[in-house]
Amino acid sequence: VAEIYAGAVTPHMAGLIDGRAPDDPIARQFTPDRRELDATADELSDPIGDDAHSPVPGIVHRYPDRVLLLPTLICPVYCRFCFRREKVGHADGGVLTPDQLEGAFDYIAAHPAIREVILSGGDPLGISDRRLGHILDRLDEFEHVETIRIHSRVPIADPARITPALIALLSRAKPVWLSVHCNHAREISPETEAALAALSRAGIPLLSQTVLLRGVNDTVDAMAELLRALIRCRVKPYYLHHADMAPGTAHFRTTIAEGQALMRDLRGRIPGYALPHYVLDIPGGFGKAPLGPDERDADSGQVTDWRGRAHDYDDERGET
């Protein structure tokens, strides 16, 4: 498995693993599993269709008013279910060259409908303060860009990276929203709590994104504990992603019906503001579809994208 897909775990995250538990939910997310070699016919190397919406290197432009900017494809940890697992962690470094980065800025400048730039990757907080500062300063030059969002595992995987200097950097430009990737309550260590508190005190709005994973957080108790832990840290639960059709990840995926039942069971157990949006990234690059109890047609199995177009989605494929 390690010959095909990148693998890494920070010392901090490794220290949270309970080695006595054979099904430890943290170890399950980062330890290579031989089942990753069993890719099913319907799994995709680009499951959410980034490539179809990438007009220049480092840019993914799927929605009119916002773009993804991917300055790096390196992460401090590599999740075994990652939808970009075919791209991240390669030996070439996966970092945009200065010319490619300028090409990405030129694209943003030429599209005044873009109101938000989302830094993703890889992990944008894994790059140096100097490089991150340059990116934020350049984005600050574009009047039509109103907000910046950063998607990151760093506050969870390497909370020591959340330094006063980094917080000052995130506070000095356009409004920055930080979306923290967290899948289990035990990932929120005292160090992470302190890092999130420092970010919150600095006025940086905090969101979360979670992937629904079999054997990690697919029970009501596990998910409720996670969501309560997030709001205690002033993190607003934002997205609960249905696991993508990435190669070799069938053992992580639930069915949509199971996810919908989980969301129904959470109601009344936790505050309404702690409920995330349960969503599916429609394979092929058609964007996110909400998966509320009535959002997927039970008879046809179709989901509807943001343009109102219906798409077939059979989540029995690749089910374990």
Secondary structure, 3 states (H helix, E strand, C coil): CCCCCCCCCCHHHHCCCCCCCCCCHHHHHHCCCHHHHCCCCCCCCCCCCCHHHCCCCCEEEEECCEEEECCECCCCCCCCCCCCCCCCCCCCCCECCHHHHHHHHHHHHCCCCCCEEEECCCCHHHCCHHHHHHHHHHHHCCCCCCEEEEEECHHHHCHHHCCHHHHHHHHCCCCEEEEEECCCHHHCCHHHHHHHHHHHHCCCCEEEEEEECCCCCCCHHHHHHHHHHHHHCCCEEEEEEECCCCCCCHHHCCCHHHHHHHHHHHECCECHHHCCEEEEECCCCCCEEECCCCCCCCCCCEEECCCCCEEECCCCCCCC
